[in-house]
Amino acid sequence: FLLPGQLYAAVLKEGLQTVPLAVRVLYHREFRLTKATRVGDVAKMPQMLKWIKASVAPVAGTLNFLLATGNVKSRTGLDLMQVNGFTVMADKLNAYRYLSHFRAMHRGAYFT
């Protein structure tokens, strides 16, 4: 079984694994452009925090997309049999039908 927390954690883990690489690439690019003599010269730059914020922003977007649509945007696929249909969209036509969406078991797009 795939629990919602496990899927959310897997998407978060995949996104956060790209952050150090992105910061490293930006750091080395800036190091080459400024022609700094020591690594510490660039580390004191106030732009480092901006680089980290910019590299973390796509992770939040991916998690928001997962929660809003139920579709997973992943480069690796996370070894899932399906990448869409992880949510049950609830429509509010009447109260009993609305509640039945939460009682139903959604088997996913793989079974349809």
Residue, then its C-alpha position, 0 to 999 in steps of 0.5 A: f500500500l502507498l500511504p499519502g504521507q509516503l508519497y508526499a515524503a518521496v516527492l519532497k525527498e526527490g525535490l530536496q535532493t536537487v537543492p544542494l546541486a543547484v546551489r553548488v552550480l550557482y556557487h561555482r558559476e559565481f566563483r568563476l565570474t568574480k575570479a575570486t582568489r579564495v573560496g571564502d571570498v564568495a561565501k560571504m556574499p549576500q547572494m548565497l541566501k537568494w540562491i538557496k531560496a531560488s532553488v527551494a521554490p520549485v520544490a514547493g511548487t511540485l508539492n502544491f501541484l500534487l495536492a491540487t491536482g493529484n498528479v505527480k511531477s517527477r523526473t525519476g517516476l518514483d517507481l510508481m505504477q501511475v502518476n495521476g489520480f492520487t486524489v478524489m475530487a469532491d464536488k459539492l452537489n448535495a451533502y450526502r453525495y459530497l460525504s460519499h466521496f470521502r467514504a469511497m476507496h479510490r483505487g487509482a488510475y491504474f485500475t480504470 
